[in-house]
């Protein structure tokens, strides 16, 4: 008689698993979804493969968790822009930063693997820029109607954001102009915010920050 299969003990620790998936998400974004074995994944996390198997039954389960995390982050984009509890300038800052970092992290291999292996994720990313453009345009229009922003064509404002995000998502662009992603973002936000927000709004925000 052969050996009976040993049923592996499973540990359910959502907090720890979420932390690991967050770490692995960055790794997969930079290197693609097909490169790493369970041995590689365990090494990246600094744990043994036996420990890894106590939390995840297979590499496919890990990949599915990574993909779900990215989809959730993409879907959160609209929520950030529509959160009325945050000022217009703060919303604009956070959304452009989030979109820039999100797109800059994605390697070509990650996009290729997503298209081939995870069509749902690929569709989300493919639609991300178009949806972001639509939501950003609505955001600008609302700011103009509220008298907070200067009366500039909201679609053109949204298109400049799209062009900026596309540029900083290309590592070659950052290297050519010898600028970091953070520096590019900070300068773009400063330039854009001074142009779109009315001076009265910026001055009001400055006074409120001083009083805090």
C-alpha positions in Angstrom: 0.0 0.0 0.0 1.2 3.5 -0.8 1.5 6.4 1.6 -1.8 8.1 2.4 -1.8 11.8 1.6 -1.4 14.0 4.6 -4.0 16.7 4.9 -2.2 20.0 5.4 -3.2 22.2 8.3 -4.7 25.5 7.1 -4.3 28.7 9.0 -6.9 31.5 8.4 -5.3 34.9 9.3 -6.9 37.5 7.0 -4.7 40.3 8.3 -1.4 38.5 7.7 -2.5 37.1 4.4 -3.6 40.6 3.3 -0.1 42.0 4.3 1.6 39.3 2.2 -0.7 39.8 -0.8 0.2 43.6 -0.7 3.9 42.8 -0.8 3.5 40.2 -3.6 1.2 42.6 -5.6 4.2 45.0 -6.1 6.4 42.1 -7.1 4.0 40.8 -9.6 3.3 44.2 -11.0 7.0 44.7 -11.8 7.8 41.2 -13.0 4.5 39.7 -14.4 2.2 37.0 -13.1 3.9 33.8 -14.3 7.5 34.1 -13.2 7.5 32.9 -9.6 7.2 29.5 -8.1 6.0 28.8 -4.5 9.7 28.6 -3.5 10.3 32.0 -5.0 7.2 33.4 -3.3 8.2 32.0 0.1 11.7 33.5 -0.3 10.2 36.9 -1.2 8.1 36.8 2.0 11.0 35.5 4.2 9.1 32.4 5.2 9.4 28.7 4.5 7.4 27.0 1.7 5.8 24.8 4.4 4.5 27.9 6.2 3.3 29.4 2.9 1.2 26.3 2.2 -0.5 26.6 5.6 -2.0 29.9 4.3 -2.4 29.3 0.6 -3.3 26.1 -1.1 -1.6 26.9 -4.4 0.1 29.6 -6.5 -3.2 30.1 -8.3 -4.8 31.1 -5.0 -2.1 33.7 -4.4 -2.5 35.1 -8.0 -6.2 35.3 -7.6 -5.8 37.3 -4.4 -3.3 39.6 -6.1 -5.7 40.2 -9.0 -8.6 40.9 -6.7 -6.6 43.4 -4.8 -5.7 45.3 -8.1 -9.3 45.2 -9.2 -10.4 46.7 -5.9 -7.8 49.5 -6.1 -9.0 50.4 -9.6 -12.6 50.4 -8.6 -11.8 52.7 -5.6 -10.7 55.4 -8.0 -14.2 56.8 -8.5 -15.0 56.7 -4.8 -12.0 59.0 -4.1 -13.2 61.7 -6.6 -16.8 61.6 -5.3 -16.0 61.8 -1.6 -17.6 65.2 -0.6 -16.1 64.9 2.9 -12.7 65.8 1.4 -11.9 69.2 -0.2 -11.6 69.5 -4.0 -7.9 70.2 -3.8 -7.2 67.2 -1.5 -9.3 64.9 -3.7 -7.4 66.1 -6.8 -4.0 65.6 -5.1 -4.8 62.1 -3.9 -6.4 60.9 -7.1 -3.7 62.0 -9.5 -1.1 60.6 -7.1 -2.9 57.3 -6.9 -3.4 56.9 -10.6 0.2 57.9 -11.4 1.7 55.4 -9.0 -0.7 52.7 -10.0 0.1 52.9 -13.7 3.8 53.5 -13.2 4.1 50.2 -11.2 2.6 48.1 -14.0 5.3 46.5 -16.2 4.7 45.4 -19.8 5.0 41.8 -18.7 2.2 42.3 -16.1 0.0 43.7 -18.8 0.7 40.9 -21.2 0.1 38.2 -18.5 -3.1 39.9 -17.4 -4.5 39.9 -20.9 -3.7 36.2 -21.4 -4.5 34.8 -18.0 -6.9 37.2 -16.3 -9.2 38.9 -18.8 -11.3 40.4 -16.0 -8.3 42.3 -14.7 -7.2 43.2 -18.2 -10.6 44.6 -19.0 -10.6 46.7 -15.8 -7.1 48.1 -16.6 -8.0 48.6 -20.3 -11.1 50.7 -19.2 -9.3 52.4 -16.4 -8.0 55.4 -18.3 -11.2 56.0 -20.2 -13.2 55.7 -17.0 -10.7 57.9 -15.2 -11.1 60.5 -17.9 -14.9 60.5 -17.6 -14.8 60.8 -13.8 -12.1 63.5 -13.8 -14.1 65.5 -16.3 -17.2 65.3 -14.1 -15.0 66.3 -11.1 -13.8 69.4 -12.9 -17.2 70.3 -14.1 -18.5 70.1 -10.6 -15.7 72.3 -9.3 -16.4 74.9 -12.0 -20.1 74.9 -11.2 -19.4 75.3 -7.5 -17.3 78.4 -8.3 -14.1 76.8 -6.9 -12.3 76.3 -10.2 -11.7 78.6 -13.1 -14.0 78.2 -16.1 -11.8 76.0 -18.3 -13.0 73.3 -20.6 -13.3 70.3 -18.2 -12.6 67.7 -20.9 -9.3 69.4 -21.8 -8.4 69.5 -18.1 -9.1 65.8 -17.8 -7.1 65.1 -21.0 -4.0 66.8 -19.6 -4.2 64.5 -16.6 -4.5 61.5 -18.8 -1.5 62.6 -20.9 0.6 63.2 -17.7 -0.3 59.8 -16.2 0.6 58.1 -19.5 4.0 59.9 -19.5 5.0 59.1 -16.0 3.9 55.5 -16.4 6.7 55.2 -18.9 10.0 54.6 -17.1 11.9 55.8 -20.3 10.2 59.2 -20.0 11.4 59.6 -16.4 14.9 58.6 -17.3 15.1 60.8 -20.4 14.1 63.9 -18.4 16.1 62.8 -15.3 13.1 63.2 -12.9 11.6 60.9 -10.3 8.0 59.9 -10.3 7.5 61.8 -7.0 9.1 64.9 -8.4 7.1 64.8 -11.6 3.9 64.4 -9.6 4.7 67.2 -7.1 5.5 69.7 -9.9 2.5 68.7 -12.0 0.1 69.0 -9.1 1.6 72.4 -8.1 1.4 73.7 -11.7 -2.1 72.4 -12.3 -3.6 73.4 -9.0 -2.4 77.0 -9.4 -4.0 77.1 -12.8 -7.4 75.5 -12.2 -8.4 76.6 -8.6 -9.5 80.2 -8.1 -7.2 82.3 -6.0 -10.0 83.0 -3.5 -10.4 79.3 -3.0 -6.6 78.7 -2.5 -6.4 81.7 -0.1 -9.3 80.4 1.9 -7.7 76.9 2.2 -4.4 78.5 3.2 -6.1 80.5 6.0 -7.9 77.4 7.3 -4.6 75.4 7.4 -2.9 78.2 9.4 -5.8 78.2 11.9 -5.6 74.5 12.5 
